Amino acid sequence: MAATKSAAVKLPSPYELLAQRVQKIINSPNAQKAKAALISKLPDDSDDDWAQLLGEIAENDNVTLAHRDDGAVQLFWQPPCED
């Protein structure tokens, strides 16, 4: 009898879905041209996941985060200088 493979599909975590959504915004042609992107926490996004993602983004030396009054975050970045 042939062994059947378990079709266990690993679904992305809520944090991974949030990161993918923000990555798509940052990688959009308009954001890349402007070197800026506006990201917002959706009602279904966990506060902890949002804080973790912003912390990870802020760790990058060439990125500036500007928190807006409406809760959105404006990201600005500069490409690293090459020697």
N, C-alpha and C positions, 0 to 999 in steps of 0.2 A: 504494500500500500504506500503510495507516495505521500510524503509529508507535505502538508499545506503551509504556506507561508502566512504568517499573521499580517494582515493588512493594516497594521497600526500606523496611521498617519498622524504625525505630530503637528498639531495646529499651532500657529504662532500665538505667543502670549500677548496679552493686552499691551505690554510695554513694547514688544516687537512690532505690533501693528502701529502704535503711536510713532515709533522711530521710523518706520517705513513711510508713513504719511508725511512726516517732517522732511525726511530725506528727499521725497518726491518734490516737495515745495522748493527746497534748497537747490535741487538739481535742474529745476525748470530753466528753459532758455532765458526767460526774462530775469529771473533771479541771478543767474550766472552773469548776464550782461551788466546788471546793476550792482552786482556784488552785495546784494541785500535781499532779505526775505522777511515777510511778516508771517509769524506762526501764532496760532491760537490754540488754547486748550479747549477741547470739545467737552460738553457736559458728561459724556460717558468715560472720559479719560480720568484715570486715578490721579489724585493730587500727588501721591508719592511717585508715580511714574513720570508725571510732568516735571516734578522737582528734580528727579534723577536725570532726565533727559537734558534739562537746562543746565544742570551741573556739569554734565559730560561735554556739552557744547561749549560752556564757558572755560573749560580746561584748555581749549585751543588758544595759542598765543595770538593769532591774527584775527580773532573773532571778538566783536563787541556786541553785547546784549543790551538793548534799551527796553525797559519795561514800560508799557503804556498804561494810561489810566483805565482803559477798557479791558485790561487783563492780557491783551496780546503782547507779544515780544517781537521787537524788530531786531533782526540779526544783520550785522554789517561785517564784512571780512575783506582782507587784503591778501593777495597771494604772497607767500613768503619771498623775501628778497633772496635772489641767488647770488652767490659770491662770484 
